Amino acid sequence: MSATPETAPVTPGAGGGPLLAVDDLRVGFATEDGRLQAVDGVSFELEAGEVLAIVGESGSGKSVTAQTIIGLTRSPNSHIEGSVRLSGEELTTQSESDLQSVRGSKIAMIFQDPMTSLNPVYTVGRQIVEAIRAHDSSIDRKSAHAQAAELLGAVGIPDAERRVDDYPHEFSGGMRQRAMIAMGLALEPSVLIADEPTTALDVTIQAQILHLIQDLNRSRGLATILITHDLGVVAEVADRVLVMYGGKVVEEGTLDDIFYDPQHPYTWGLLGSLTRLDQPRPHRLPQISGAPPSLLNLPKGCAFRPRCPHEFAKCAEVPGLEARLPGEPGHRDRCWLPPEQKRKLREIGGRIGLEEPA
């Protein structure tokens, strides 16, 4: 259920309000060729202990949405509209100095490449200590160092008391990502944003990182946003899924909604491109034809129309994000096709997929 402007601010636990509420978020950037609308009307709510996955190809607006939540897209050439409320407190109107106290202590973000986030000339422990003391200078370095070692142990790094004094290059890729998670948890935030946390990791390490995020989410009561381009990554950890395309949410629902009864052809294409262990190996994995549209020059009507084999005349009109299935108010999509027709069209060779273009 998306947030509404009329919803009164409420603290989580005192009346059951959401921990994080994003309402009609719009982010545009001025360029020499005109305004690039990176995010266009994104709304969602997030409860404590919940994992929300935001899925889509590169350029769909996932990361910009996440970065805007904590004010990282503010610049002279950006234009931000809408509302972001944390425990009822509006973040979009806060000053930069006020947001500094929010980042890390209330909302933490794990970026996708730890080697560009960790300073190679400082030990991992020193960088965690720096993050801790930047928000609370009353903690002495020795106590912060002990806390850093404890955090590294909590995220599964063996012999943490010794490894806390290692440099980033002495950690494997998976261990560096665990160190970034430890740094994100150092100030005990209530919201954790993980932006492509498993990119460039091998499959077994991916699974370990995802299960770690899931375990931490449950044990600490975090509200977690997991950003990824791969629906397969979220299959075991997400509670709800937002599918984004061209800066908009094109489908949203529970994990079961998205995997077992997807309503948007773009979602079918994402699901169809996943490998399946329960079916014969295909000669070639299916793919979505074409490329994502330029956000400077979106097609008229449905943004996915040029790549969709099921396009028809109605698609020249912009579809709203609506609940189109009877009795399923939380499952919404942007596709004009009737639900009964969608269920027929998405079956390709006994599995959900997107038909190859003629």
C-alpha positions in Angstrom: 0.0 0.0 0.0 1.5 3.3 -1.0 1.7 6.3 1.4 -0.7 9.1 1.0 -0.1 12.8 1.8 -3.1 12.8 4.2 -1.5 10.1 6.4 -0.6 11.6 9.8 3.0 11.1 10.9 3.2 8.2 13.3 6.1 6.5 15.1 6.5 2.8 14.4 5.0 0.7 17.1 2.7 3.5 18.3 -0.3 2.8 16.1 1.3 0.6 13.6 2.6 3.2 11.2 5.4 2.5 8.7 9.0 3.0 9.6 9.8 4.5 6.2 7.2 6.0 3.9 8.1 7.2 0.4 5.3 9.1 -1.4 5.3 10.2 -5.0 9.1 10.6 -5.2 10.3 12.4 -8.3 13.9 13.1 -9.1 15.1 14.9 -12.2 18.4 16.2 -13.4 19.1 19.2 -15.6 21.3 18.3 -18.6 22.3 20.1 -21.8 19.6 18.1 -23.6 16.8 18.8 -21.2 15.6 17.3 -17.9 16.4 13.7 -17.3 13.6 12.2 -15.1 15.4 9.5 -13.3 12.6 8.7 -10.8 9.0 9.4 -11.6 6.3 9.0 -8.9 7.7 6.2 -6.7 5.8 5.3 -3.6 6.2 2.6 -1.0 6.1 1.9 2.7 8.5 -0.2 4.8 7.9 -1.8 8.2 10.5 -2.9 10.7 11.7 -6.5 10.1 10.7 -6.3 6.4 12.8 -6.8 3.3 11.8 -4.8 0.2 13.5 -5.6 -3.1 13.7 -3.0 -5.8 14.4 -4.8 -9.1 15.2 -3.5 -12.6 17.8 -3.1 -15.3 20.5 -0.5 -15.2 19.0 3.0 -15.6 15.6 2.0 -14.3 15.9 4.4 -11.3 16.6 2.0 -8.5 19.8 3.4 -7.1 18.7 7.1 -7.6 15.6 6.3 -5.5 17.7 4.8 -2.7 20.3 7.6 -2.8 17.6 10.3 -2.7 16.2 8.8 0.5 19.3 9.8 2.3 19.9 13.0 0.4 22.8 11.9 -1.8 21.3 13.3 -5.1 21.0 16.8 -3.9 22.9 19.2 -6.2 22.3 22.4 -8.1 21.1 20.6 -11.2 18.7 18.2 -9.4 15.0 18.7 -8.9 13.4 16.6 -6.1 9.7 16.4 -5.4 7.6 14.1 -3.1 8.0 13.0 0.4 10.3 10.7 2.4 9.3 10.2 6.0 11.3 8.2 8.6 9.3 7.5 11.7 7.0 10.3 10.6 9.9 12.8 10.2 10.2 14.4 6.7 13.7 14.0 5.3 13.4 15.9 2.0 13.2 19.3 3.7 16.0 18.7 6.2 19.2 20.6 6.0 22.5 18.9 5.0 23.7 19.1 8.6 20.5 17.5 9.9 20.8 14.7 7.3 24.4 14.0 8.4 22.9 12.8 11.7 20.4 10.6 9.9 23.0 8.9 7.6 24.6 6.0 9.4 22.8 6.3 12.7 19.2 6.0 11.3 19.6 4.9 7.7 22.7 3.1 6.5 23.7 2.3 2.9 25.9 -0.6 1.6 27.3 0.2 -1.8 27.9 -2.3 -4.5 31.6 -2.2 -4.8 33.4 -2.3 -1.4 36.8 -1.6 -3.0 35.6 1.9 -4.0 34.0 2.5 -0.6 36.9 1.3 1.6 40.1 3.4 1.7 43.0 1.2 0.7 45.6 3.0 2.9 43.7 2.5 6.2 42.9 -0.7 8.1 39.3 -1.9 8.0 39.0 -1.5 11.7 40.2 2.1 11.6 37.6 3.0 9.0 34.8 1.5 11.2 36.2 3.3 14.2 36.1 6.6 12.3 32.5 6.0 11.4 31.6 5.3 15.0 33.4 8.3 16.5 32.2 10.7 13.8 28.7 10.3 15.2 29.7 9.9 18.9 33.0 11.6 19.9 32.5 10.6 23.5 33.5 7.0 22.6 37.3 6.6 22.9 39.3 4.9 20.2 40.0 1.8 22.3 36.3 1.1 22.9 35.4 1.9 19.3 38.2 -0.5 18.1 36.7 -3.3 20.3 33.3 -2.5 18.9 34.6 -2.7 15.4 36.1 -6.2 16.1 32.8 -7.3 17.6 30.9 -6.1 14.5 33.3 -8.0 12.2 32.7 -11.1 14.2 28.9 -10.5 14.1 28.9 -10.5 10.2 30.9 -13.8 10.0 34.5 -12.7 9.6 36.7 -15.3 11.4 39.4 -14.3 13.9 37.9 -10.8 13.9 40.0 -9.5 16.7 43.1 -10.0 14.5 41.5 -9.3 11.1 40.2 -5.9 12.3 43.7 -4.5 11.8 44.0 -5.9 8.2 43.9 -3.6 5.2 41.1 -4.0 2.6 43.4 -5.7 0.0 44.0 -8.5 2.6 40.3 -9.3 2.6 38.6 -11.4 -0.1 35.7 -9.9 -2.0 33.1 -11.5 0.2 34.9 -10.4 3.4 35.1 -6.9 2.1 31.4 -6.9 1.6 30.9 -8.2 5.1 33.1 -5.4 6.4 30.9 -2.9 4.6 27.8 -4.5 6.2 29.6 -4.2 9.6 30.3 -0.6 9.0 26.7 0.0 8.0 25.5 -1.6 11.3 28.0 0.2 13.5 25.6 2.9 14.6 22.6 0.5 14.9 20.4 2.1 12.1 16.7 1.2 11.8 16.8 1.2 7.9 19.5 -0.6 5.9 19.8 0.0 2.1 21.9 -2.6 0.2 22.6 -1.4 -3.3 23.6 -4.4 -5.4 25.5 -6.0 -2.5 26.3 -9.2 -4.4 27.6 -7.8 -7.6 31.0 -9.3 -8.7 30.8 -12.0 -6.1 30.7 -15.7 -7.0 27.4 -17.6 -6.5 28.3 -19.3 -3.2 29.4 -16.0 -1.7 26.3 -14.2 -3.0 24.2 -16.7 -1.1 26.2 -16.2 2.1 25.9 -12.4 1.9 22.1 -12.6 1.2 21.5 -14.9 4.1 23.6 -12.7 6.3 21.4 -9.7 5.4 18.3 -11.7 6.0 19.5 -12.9 9.4 20.6 -9.5 10.5 17.3 -8.1 9.4 15.4 -10.5 11.6 17.7 -10.4 14.6 18.0 -6.6 14.7 14.5 -5.7 13.5 15.8 -3.7 10.6 13.8 -2.5 7.7 15.9 -3.4 4.6 15.8 -2.2 1.0 17.6 -4.6 -1.4 18.4 -3.2 -4.8 19.3 -5.6 -7.6 18.9 -6.2 -11.3 18.5 -9.9 -10.7 15.1 -11.4 -9.6 16.9 -14.6 -8.7 18.9 -12.8 -6.0 15.7 -11.8 -4.1 13.9 -15.2 -4.3 14.7 -16.3 -0.7 15.1 -13.1 1.2 12.5 -10.5 0.0 9.0 -10.0 1.5 7.8 -7.6 -1.2 9.1 -6.6 -4.6 9.0 -3.4 -6.6 9.8 -3.8 -10.3 11.1 -0.5 -11.9 11.4 0.4 -15.5 12.1 3.9 -17.0 12.0 5.6 -13.6 8.6 4.2 -12.7 7.3 1.2 -10.7 5.7 -1.0 -13.3 4.7 -3.8 -10.8 4.6 -4.3 -7.1 3.5 -7.1 -4.8 4.6 -9.8 -2.4 7.3 -12.2 -3.4 4.7 -14.9 -4.3 2.8 -12.3 -6.4 5.8 -11.5 -8.5 7.1 -15.0 -8.9 3.9 -17.0 -9.4 1.4 -14.5 -10.8 3.4 -11.7 -12.5 1.2 -9.2 -14.4 3.6 -7.0 -16.3 5.4 -8.2 -19.5 8.7 -6.7 -18.3 8.5 -8.8 -15.1 7.9 -11.9 -17.4 11.1 -11.0 -19.3 13.1 -10.7 -16.1 11.8 -14.1 -14.8 12.2 -15.8 -18.1 15.9 -14.9 -18.2 16.6 -16.8 -15.0 18.1 -20.3 -15.2 15.9 -23.1 -14.0 17.3 -26.2 -12.3 14.0 -28.0 -12.6 13.8 -27.8 -16.4 16.1 -28.9 -19.3 18.9 -26.6 -20.0 18.0 -24.3 -22.9 20.3 -23.8 -25.8 20.3 -20.1 -25.1 18.8 -18.1 -22.2 15.8 -16.0 -23.2 16.4 -12.3 -23.2 14.4 -9.1 -23.4 14.9 -7.6 -26.9 16.1 -4.1 -27.4 17.5 -1.8 -24.8 16.0 0.4 -22.0 14.8 3.7 -23.2 16.6 7.0 -22.8 15.1 8.9 -19.8 15.5 12.0 -21.9 13.2 10.7 -24.6 10.8 8.2 -23.2 8.3 6.6 -25.7 4.7 7.8 -25.8 2.5 5.8 -23.5 3.9 2.7 -21.8 7.7 3.0 -21.6 8.1 -0.7 -22.2 6.0 -0.6 -25.4 8.9 -0.6 -28.0 10.3 -3.9 -26.4 7.0 -5.6 -25.8 5.8 -8.3 -28.2 2.2 -7.9 -26.9 1.9 -4.2 -27.7 -1.6 -3.0 -28.9 -3.3 0.3 -29.6 -4.1 1.1 -25.9 -0.4 1.0 -25.1 0.0 4.5 -26.6 -1.7 5.8 -23.4 0.2 5.9 -20.1 -1.1 3.1 -17.9 -1.6 3.8 -14.2 -0.2 1.7 -11.4 -3.4 -0.1 -10.4 -4.6 -3.3 -8.7 -6.1 -5.1 -11.7 -6.7 -8.5 -10.0 -9.9 -9.0 -8.0 -9.2 -9.3 -4.3 -5.5 -8.4 -4.6 -5.3 -4.7 -3.7 -1.6 -5.0 -2.9 -0.6 -6.4 -6.3 -0.5 -3.6 -8.8 0.9 -3.2 -12.3 1.1 -0.9 -15.3 -0.2 -3.0 -18.2 -3.4 -2.6 -20.2 -3.8 -6.3 -21.0 -6.6 -8.1 -19.2 -5.4 -10.4 -16.4 -6.9 -13.5 -18.1 -5.0 -12.7 -21.3 -1.8 -12.1 -19.4 -1.9 -15.6 -17.9 -2.1 -17.1 -21.4 0.6 -14.8 -23.0 3.2 -15.3 -20.3 3.4 -19.1 -20.7 6.3 -19.8 -23.0 7.4 -23.4 -23.2 5.8 -24.4 -19.9 7.4 -21.5 -18.0 6.8 -17.8 -17.4 8.7 -15.7 -20.0 8.4 -13.0 -22.7 7.7 -14.1 -26.2 10.5 -13.5 -28.7 9.7 -10.7 -31.2 8.5 -11.7 -34.6 
